[in-house]
Amino acid sequence: MSEVDRRRTNTAGMQLAELFYPGDEHKIRIARQVGITHAFFNVSPILGSIDRDLYSGALRVVKSNLESAGLVFAGVESHPVPAEKIKLGLAGRDEEIENYIAAIRALSQLGVRLICYNWMGGLGWYRTQVNVAGRGGALVSEFRQSDAEKQGLTPWGQISEKTIWDNLEYFLRAIIPVAEQHGVKMALHPDDPPISPLRGIGRILTSAESFRQVLRLMPSAANGITFCQANFKLMGGDLTALVREWCAQNKIFFVHFRDVAGTREHFVETFHDNGPTDLVRMLQTYHDCGFAGPIRPDHAPTLDGERNDRPGYSIGGKILAIGYMKGIMDTLGIPYAKTTT
């Protein structure tokens, strides 16, 4: 039994998690201090620079470092290896798929069984500003469709939604059977913002129905959803109804807990305690529906004195968010994983 397992006193319920990148040692220490127990790690910069036969060793180092800091290595985000050629259907995508398969096998061998991935080709998650003054001058990000249109096409030009759908199906048919074989869950993240096209590139995961289509496309226990609730809110519809629908199917593998104010055409990020969504109700809904997986506060504002070099991912706003979430869950009697020290 590892040291992190010996320290665990309660593994029931949801697991408070955070996303880390290489070089985030300071952030990892603070996360552990405020009671975060589970870690997601962006390993693509590491695995993307080495040969496939070295993946296992590199991932073992990541896991060891996280466990030494008192965190469970719960999963990876933003693809375990570079995947832009797969998303855009470019030459070399089959090589990227082989890398992906090797990464799934290596993660499985270490007991890391969750991959949060997206299908936002070319641009990734996108904002037109990242330094808008929020409460007390904290910096938040903003998306305004009219400003995005003024920026024109990307170097990839026009790419249709059909092409992006075809590329996703090609990927899923290659990857999902491997993930299922190795007990790894693939949790698909919605497009952020959920709008199409974006600077000429088709975006396909912009509605609840598009996710239903993905689930129908590859029926598998390995094929599921990262429920990034702010994106689903911007799509319209009833958030709690979606949680009930997909939890009943065991398809919500991971929750990104965040909020925004506005519409999909124009919105700004908010603090977790001052957005328009009833986050108390959302946490109660996840619990009532039996969700017992990882949940992490996402896209928190950058506070005074913090660098804004990675907008949404500074630690200060996350500290508030974690305390806010724990306070709600403690008050409502919602269990979540805790450690003694």
C-alpha positions in Angstrom: 0.0 0.0 0.0 1.4 3.4 -1.0 1.7 6.3 1.4 -1.2 8.1 -0.3 -3.4 5.1 0.3 -2.4 4.9 4.0 -3.4 8.5 4.5 -6.8 8.1 3.0 -9.6 8.0 5.5 -12.7 8.3 3.3 -12.9 7.4 -0.3 -16.7 7.7 -0.6 -18.3 10.2 -2.9 -16.7 12.6 -5.3 -13.0 13.3 -5.5 -11.8 16.9 -5.5 -9.3 17.3 -8.2 -7.0 19.7 -10.0 -5.2 19.9 -13.3 -1.4 20.2 -13.3 1.3 20.7 -15.9 5.0 20.0 -15.9 6.7 22.4 -13.5 3.7 22.9 -11.3 5.4 21.8 -8.1 4.3 25.0 -6.2 0.7 24.6 -7.3 0.7 20.9 -6.4 1.9 21.7 -2.8 -0.9 24.3 -2.4 -3.5 22.0 -3.8 -2.6 19.3 -1.3 -2.6 21.9 1.5 -6.2 23.0 0.7 -7.5 19.4 0.6 -7.4 18.4 -3.0 -6.8 14.7 -3.2 -6.8 13.8 -6.9 -4.6 15.0 -9.7 -5.0 15.2 -13.5 -1.9 15.9 -15.4 -1.1 17.2 -18.9 1.4 14.6 -20.0 1.4 15.5 -23.7 4.4 17.8 -23.5 6.3 14.9 -21.8 5.2 12.0 -24.0 5.3 14.1 -27.2 9.0 14.5 -26.9 10.0 10.8 -26.4 9.6 7.5 -28.2 6.6 5.2 -27.5 8.8 2.6 -25.7 9.6 5.2 -23.1 6.1 6.2 -22.2 5.7 3.8 -19.2 8.9 5.0 -17.5 8.0 8.7 -18.0 4.5 8.2 -16.6 5.8 6.2 -13.7 7.9 9.3 -12.7 4.8 11.5 -12.9 2.8 9.1 -10.8 5.6 8.8 -8.2 5.9 12.5 -7.9 2.2 13.1 -7.4 1.9 10.3 -4.9 4.9 11.7 -3.0 3.0 15.0 -2.8 0.0 13.1 -1.4 -2.1 13.1 -4.5 -3.8 10.3 -6.5 -2.9 10.3 -10.2 -6.5 10.1 -11.4 -6.1 10.8 -15.1 -4.8 12.9 -17.9 -6.2 15.9 -19.7 -5.9 17.5 -23.2 -4.9 14.2 -24.8 -1.9 12.1 -23.5 0.0 12.7 -26.7 -0.2 15.3 -29.5 -3.3 14.7 -31.5 -3.8 17.7 -33.7 -3.2 15.8 -36.9 -6.0 13.3 -35.9 -8.5 16.1 -35.2 -7.7 17.9 -38.4 -7.3 14.8 -40.6 -3.8 15.7 -41.6 -1.0 13.4 -42.9 0.6 11.6 -40.0 -2.6 11.0 -38.0 -2.2 7.2 -38.0 1.2 7.7 -36.3 -0.5 9.9 -33.7 -3.1 7.2 -33.2 -0.4 4.6 -32.6 1.1 6.9 -30.1 -2.3 7.3 -28.5 -2.7 3.5 -28.2 0.7 3.1 -26.6 -0.2 5.9 -24.1 -3.5 4.1 -23.2 -1.6 0.9 -22.6 1.1 2.6 -20.5 -1.5 4.5 -18.4 -3.5 1.3 -17.8 -0.4 -0.5 -16.5 0.0 2.2 -13.9 -3.7 2.1 -12.9 -4.5 5.5 -14.4 -7.8 4.9 -16.1 -9.3 8.2 -17.2 -8.5 10.4 -20.2 -10.2 13.8 -20.6 -9.9 14.7 -24.2 -11.4 17.3 -26.6 -12.1 17.6 -30.3 -11.4 21.3 -30.8 -9.3 21.2 -33.9 -6.7 24.0 -34.5 -7.7 26.4 -31.8 -8.4 24.5 -28.6 -10.5 26.3 -26.0 -10.7 29.9 -27.2 -11.2 33.3 -25.8 -11.1 36.8 -27.4 -9.8 38.4 -24.2 -8.1 36.9 -21.1 -7.6 40.0 -18.9 -11.1 41.4 -18.4 -11.5 43.0 -14.9 -13.8 41.0 -12.7 -14.7 41.4 -9.1 -12.1 43.5 -7.3 -10.0 43.7 -10.4 -9.4 39.9 -10.7 -8.7 38.9 -14.3 -11.3 36.8 -16.1 -11.6 35.6 -19.7 -14.2 36.6 -22.2 -15.5 35.4 -25.5 -17.2 37.7 -28.0 -18.1 36.1 -31.3 -18.0 39.4 -33.2 -14.4 39.9 -32.1 -13.5 36.3 -33.1 -14.9 37.0 -36.6 -12.7 40.1 -37.0 -9.6 37.9 -36.4 -10.4 36.0 -39.6 -9.5 32.5 -40.7 -6.7 30.4 -39.0 -3.9 29.0 -41.1 -6.0 25.9 -41.6 -8.6 27.8 -43.6 -12.2 26.5 -43.9 -12.8 23.1 -42.4 -16.4 21.7 -42.5 -18.2 20.2 -39.5 -18.6 17.0 -41.6 -14.8 16.7 -41.9 -14.4 17.1 -38.1 -17.2 14.5 -37.5 -15.4 12.1 -39.9 -12.1 12.6 -38.1 -13.7 12.0 -34.7 -15.4 8.8 -36.0 -12.0 7.6 -37.4 -10.4 8.2 -34.0 -13.1 6.6 -31.9 -13.2 3.4 -34.0 -9.4 3.1 -33.5 -9.2 4.1 -29.9 -12.4 3.1 -28.0 -11.9 -0.7 -28.4 -8.3 -0.4 -27.1 -9.5 1.8 -24.2 -12.2 -0.7 -23.3 -9.8 -3.6 -23.5 -7.5 -1.8 -21.0 -10.1 -0.5 -18.7 -9.5 3.2 -19.6 -12.4 5.6 -19.8 -12.4 8.2 -22.5 -14.2 11.4 -21.3 -15.0 13.7 -24.2 -15.1 17.5 -23.4 -17.5 19.9 -25.1 -16.3 22.6 -27.5 -15.5 25.8 -25.7 -17.1 28.0 -26.7 -19.9 25.8 -28.1 -20.2 27.6 -31.3 -19.6 26.7 -35.0 -17.7 27.6 -37.1 -15.0 29.3 -35.1 -12.7 31.3 -37.3 -13.5 28.9 -40.2 -13.1 25.7 -38.3 -16.2 23.5 -37.8 -17.0 22.7 -34.2 -19.2 19.7 -33.6 -19.6 19.2 -29.8 -21.9 22.2 -29.4 -25.1 20.6 -28.2 -26.4 17.9 -25.9 -27.6 16.1 -29.0 -24.1 16.0 -30.4 -23.0 14.1 -27.3 -25.9 11.7 -27.7 -24.7 11.1 -31.2 -21.1 10.3 -30.0 -22.5 7.8 -27.5 -24.6 6.1 -30.2 -21.7 6.1 -32.6 -19.5 3.9 -30.4 -21.6 2.2 -27.7 -19.0 1.2 -25.1 -18.4 1.4 -21.4 -15.2 3.3 -22.3 -17.0 6.1 -24.3 -18.3 8.9 -22.0 -18.4 12.5 -21.1 -16.5 15.2 -19.3 -19.4 17.3 -18.0 -18.0 20.8 -18.3 -21.1 22.4 -16.9 -20.5 26.0 -18.1 -20.3 24.8 -21.7 -23.5 22.8 -21.4 -25.1 25.8 -19.8 -24.2 27.9 -22.8 -25.7 25.3 -25.1 -29.1 25.9 -23.4 -31.4 23.4 -21.8 -31.7 22.0 -18.3 -28.3 21.2 -16.7 -29.8 19.1 -14.0 -31.8 17.1 -16.5 -28.7 16.4 -18.5 -26.9 15.2 -15.3 -29.8 12.9 -14.5 -29.9 11.5 -18.1 -26.2 10.8 -18.4 -25.6 9.6 -14.8 -28.4 7.1 -15.3 -26.3 5.7 -18.3 -23.0 5.9 -16.3 -21.7 8.3 -18.9 -20.4 11.2 -16.8 -16.9 10.2 -16.1 -15.5 13.6 -14.9 -17.0 17.0 -14.0 -15.5 20.4 -14.7 -17.2 22.6 -12.1 -17.3 26.2 -13.4 -19.7 29.0 -14.4 -20.1 31.8 -16.9 -22.3 34.8 -17.4 -23.8 35.5 -20.8 -24.6 33.6 -24.0 -22.5 31.4 -26.2 -22.0 34.4 -28.5 -20.7 36.6 -25.6 -19.8 35.5 -22.1 -17.3 36.0 -19.3 -16.0 33.6 -16.7 -17.0 34.1 -13.1 -15.9 33.3 -9.7 -17.5 30.1 -8.4 -19.4 32.1 -5.7 -20.8 34.9 -8.0 -22.0 33.3 -11.2 -25.6 32.9 -12.3 -25.8 29.1 -12.0 -27.1 27.5 -8.7 -23.9 25.6 -7.9 -25.4 24.3 -4.6 -28.1 22.7 -6.6 -25.6 21.3 -9.1 -23.5 19.6 -6.4 -26.7 18.2 -4.8 -27.7 16.9 -8.2 -24.4 15.1 -8.9 -24.7 13.4 -5.5 -28.3 12.5 -5.9 -27.6 11.0 -9.3 -24.9 8.8 -7.9 -21.9 10.5 -9.4 -18.8 9.5 -7.4 -16.0 10.4 -9.8 -13.5 13.3 -9.9 -14.7 16.9 -10.0 -12.5 19.9 -10.4 -13.1 23.6 -10.3 -12.2 25.0 -13.7 -11.2 28.4 -15.2 -11.0 30.4 -11.9 -10.1 34.1 -12.1 -6.5 35.2 -11.7 -6.1 37.1 -8.4 -4.0 40.1 -7.5 -0.3 39.3 -7.6 -0.6 36.2 -9.7 0.8 35.9 -13.2 -1.8 35.6 -15.9 0.4 33.5 -18.2 -2.0 30.6 -18.0 -5.4 32.3 -17.8 -8.0 30.3 -15.8 -5.4 28.0 -14.2 -3.7 30.1 -11.5 -4.2 28.6 -8.0 -5.6 31.6 -6.1 -9.1 31.4 -7.5 -9.0 27.6 -7.2 -8.4 27.9 -3.5 -11.7 29.9 -3.1 -13.5 27.4 -5.3 -12.3 24.4 -3.4 -13.3 26.0 -0.1 -16.7 26.9 -1.5 -17.3 23.4 -2.8 -16.2 21.8 0.5 -18.4 24.1 2.5 -21.4 23.3 0.3 -20.8 19.5 0.5 -20.1 19.6 4.2 -23.3 21.5 4.9 -25.4 19.2 2.7 -23.8 16.0 3.9 -22.4 15.2 0.5 -19.4 12.8 0.9 -16.1 13.5 -0.8 -12.7 11.9 -0.5 -10.5 13.3 2.3 -7.1 12.6 3.8 -6.0 12.9 7.4 -2.9 15.1 7.0 
